Amino acid sequence: MRAFKQTWKKATLQVTFHRQKDTGWYIPHYGLVSPNKPDKIRRICNAKAPQSGTSLNDKLLSGPDLLGNMLGILLRFRQGAIAIQGDIEAMFMQIGVRQQDRRYLRFMWRQPNSPKLEVYEYQRHIFGARDSPACANFVLQQTAKDDIEDHPNSLEIIQRTFYMDDMVASFSDAITAFTTAKDVKDTLKNGKFNLTKWCSNSHEDKIMFKTKDRRNLDSKTWTQRKFLSFVSSFYDPLGIISPFLIRAKILLQELWKHGREWDKAISGDNGKAIKEWYNTWGHNGTSSILRRIIGSNSSSSIHQDNQEPRNHNSFSHGKNKSGTLTSNNNSQTRTASSTLRGKD
């Protein structure tokens, strides 16, 4: 209830049912609790929910893709000696919706222990609407353009280090990092954006990635559906674990070639190969590589806890390339050198 009230304070206004001639759209909504934040309720608006064969998102345009290139942002994040990160608080809630469009962002609500059903309209863009990311990024960049005279470097920093509401950047020294962060924060204040949750690198300057405890999978039988779901659960934009994932993708291709049923247990050589692949990663551990890829101490390798690196090289990113499924398997793994070739 408290989370909903905070949302109303930031982004909604109350209307009534008496405007019968006024057409609009009512958005289903519900609360979602993350296992990592059990005390916080995230309010979810389902703009994909259909009514009479259509939904709100079906009628909205996504707009231009103004997101920065994630690979380029992450590679630049690994260049400088001083790394910083920041987050814009409730970014979408800072972007207003035109008065005539708010009736399409309605939702119903009944207060606890009250028989009265109330209707509210969002005044701000919602998370889940197709046009919200483009609108938010446009306003973010326009805010920097409007402040170009007072802070001339903010626009380039925002375009090259922001991915949606997250700032991920690195600089050659602490003074440059501090002054740049202050300038960007001051610029964004003009657009009512609060850049917060700052953090920087410590003595142990590594990129850490943790694998969840998957031991419950050992007691179950692998099926094609379960295996595909497991492989797809990895999100690795830098391709750090691409040598590990490419083996799984080859195994999936082998399964698809034989037209195996989705929920049938995988046995024989394929079943054995899947279990061997799964056991090579370990059940639950933290792996890491050095964040910085340029500098005197940039040599890094991928290794897990309590394991010494087997080799040393400057790892920037990897890429999986799975070829068309034919009789000759075309899958391969590419590992990039430390030369920065990321798209801006």
N, C-alpha and C positions, 0 to 999 in steps of 0.2 A: 504493500500500500504506500509506504514512504517513497519507494522508487517511482511509482506512478505519479505521485503528487509533485515530485521534483521535475518530472517530464512536463506536467501540465504548466508548472510555473515558467518553464523555459520556452515552451513551444505550442501551447494550445489556448483556445478560447471556447467558452461554452455557447452553444446555440440551443434552439428548442425544436420540437416536432411541428410547430404551428405553420412552418413555411412549406405547405404541401405542394405548391407549384414550383418550388425551387428544386431542380434536379441536382443530384450529387452522387457521391460514391462512398460506401461504408466499408472500411478496411477491417478485416478480422485481426485481432491482436491477442497476445498472450505473453506470460512471463517465462523466462528461461533462466535457469540457475546453472552456472558453470561449476563443475567439481573443484576447479582451482580457486573459485571465489564463491563459496557457499553462502556468504552473507549478502551477496549482491544479486539483485534481480535485473536482468536485461530485458527490456521491453521489445518484443518482436512484432513488427507490422508486416502482415503477409499481403504484399501488393500483387502477388501472383495468383491469389485465390480467385477462381472464376465464378462468374454469375451470369447465367443465360449464355454460356459458351464464350465469355470474354472476361478479361481481368483488367485492372488498372494499368499494369505494365504493358499489356497488349496495345494500349492506346497512347503510350508514352514513347518518345524517341530517346535513344541512349545518348545522343549528342556526340561531339568529337571526343576521341580518346586523348585526354590531356594528362594522363598518368605518366610519370617518368619511367624510363626503362629500368627495370629492377636490376638486371645484370650490371648495367653501367653504374648505377648508384652503389651497389655492393662492392664493385671493384674499386671505385673511387674511395669508398669507406675504408678500404684496406691499404691506401697509399700513404697517408700522413702518419706522423708519430703520435699525434693527439687525436683521439676519436671522441665524438660527442653524439648523443642521441636526445631527441625531444619529441613530445607528442602534443598535438592540438587537442585541447579538451572539448569534447562534444562538438566536433567540427560541423556536422550537418545542422545542428541546432542553432548555428550562427547565420544560416543562409535563409533569408526570408522568402516566402511564397506570395505571389501577387494576390490581392484581395479577391479577385474574380475566380481564382483557381483553388482557393482553400476549401470550397465545398466538395471537392473531389478527394479530400483527405480527412474524412469524417470517421469517427468511431463511436461506439456505444459504451456506456459505463453505468453501472449501478453501485452506489455506495454501499458498504457493508451494513446490513440490517435496515436497509431502506428499500421500499417497494418501487421507488421512482426511478425510471430509466432515463438517463441523460445522454445528450449527444454533444460531442466535442469536435472541433475542427483544428487541425494543425495549422499553425502560422509559419512553421519552418519546414524545411525539407526533412523527409524521414529516411531512415536506414531501410533499404529494401526496395525503394522506388527506382525504376530504371534510369531516370534522368538525374538522380541525386549526385552521383560521383562527378559527372561532367559539370554540373552547376557549381558544386563546391570547389572543384579545381579551378574553374574559370574565375570565381570570386577571389580565391586565394592569390592567383597570379595577377589579377587586376588590382588587388590591394597593394602588391609590390610595385606595380607600374605607376600607381597614383603617388607613391612615396619615393619615386626615383630620384628626386632632387635632394631629399634629406638623407637617403640611404641608397646610393647608386648601386651597391653590390648585392642588395637583398634579392632582387629579381633573379639574378643568375644562380644564387645559392638555392633559392626555392625551386627553380626549374631543374637543378642538377642534383639536389640532395633530398628532396621530398618525394615520398611515395604515399599518396593520399594524405593522411594526417600525421605521418611519421617523418621526422627529420633524422637522417643518418649521414654523418659527414666526418671527415678527418682533415687535419691541418698540420702544418710543419712544426708549430710551436704552440704553447699554451696561451700566449698573449693574443695571437691571431684567432685562435679558437674562441677565446672569451669575448673579444670585441665583435667578431662575426655573429656569435650567438646573441649577444646583446642587441646588435643592429637588427637582426631578423625578428627578434622578439618585439622590439619597439615598432617595427614596420607592421607586424601582424596585429598589434594592438589597435591600429587605425581601423581594422576590419572587425574588431571585437573578437579576434582569435586569441585565445590564451595558450601560448606555447609553454608547456610545463613538463613535469616528470623528467627533468634533466638527469643525465648520467654521463660518466666519462670513463676512460680506460684506467686500469690499475697496473700494478707491477706485472701481474700475470695477464698479459695482453693476448688472449686467445679467443677464438670463436668456438663456443661449446655447443654441442648438440647431443641431446639425451634420447636414448631409445626407451620407450615405455616397457613396463613389465609385461611380456607376452607369454608367460609360462602357461597360462590357461589354454593356449593353443596346442601345447604338447599333448594334452590329454584328449584332444579331439582329432577327428579324421579330416585331412585336407580334401576339399572339393575345389573344382575350378572356380566357383563363385567366391568361396572363402579366400582362395589364394589371390585372385584378382583384386579383391577388396583390400587385402593386406598390402599388396605391392603398391596399390594406388594411394594408400594412406601416407606415404612418404612425400614430404614437400621439401625439395632441395634445389632452389634456384641457382646455386653456385655449382651444382653437380659434384659436390664433395663425395657423395657415396655412389656416383654413377658406375664405378667398376663393380660395385656390389649389386646394384639394381639391374644391370644389363644381363646378368645371368638369369635373373628371375623372368625378364622379358623374353629371353630365348626359350625358357621353359614354357611360358604361356603360349608362345607361338607353336611349340611342339604339341601342346594340348589342343589348340584350335585346329591344327592340321588334321587331327584324327576325329574331329567332330564330337568330342566327349560331352556327355550330359553335364549340365551346370552343377547339379546337386548330387552327382554320383561320386563316391569315394575314389580318390586317385590312388592306384596301387601300382605294383610292379616297379620298373626302372624309373618312371616319372615320379612316383610317390617317394621313392628313395632319394632321388635327386633333389626334390623339394625340401625334404627334411635335412639333407646335408647342407643345402644352401641356407636354410633358416638357422641352423646351428652355427654357421660360420660367423654370424653377426653377434651372437650372444643374446642373452635374455634381457638384461637390464644393465646398462652402463652408460658412461659419459665419454664421448669421443671429442677430439678437438684438433684444430689446426691453428697456427699462429695467425693473428688477424693481419698483421702487416706483411705485404709481399714485396715491398721495396725498402731497402736499407741494409745496413751491415748485419743485422740479426734476422734477416727475412727468411732464412732457410727453414722449411717446415715440412712435416709429413703427417699423415693421418694415422692416429693410433688410439687405442682404447685404454681405459684405466689399467694401471699396473702392467702396462706393456711398453717395452722400449720400441721406438721407431725402427723399422727394418731398413729404411733408406732415408735420404735427405734430398729434398728438392724444393724449389719454389713453386708451390701449387696455387694457381689463381682460380681456375674453374675447370670443370669437366662437362662433357656433353654426351648424352646418349643419342645415337641415331639408329633407329630400327628400320630396316629396309622393308620393302613389300614382301609379303609372305609368299615365298616360292619354294621350289624343291631345294634350292641352295640358300642357306641362311645368310642374310645380309647384315646382321646386327654387328655393331662395332662400338667401341668406346674411344672418345677422343679426349685427351688431356691437354689443356692449353698451357703454354709457358707463362712466365711472369710478365711478358710483354702485354700491355693493356690494349686490348682490341675491342673492348666492350662498346656497344652502341650507346651514344649519349642518351 
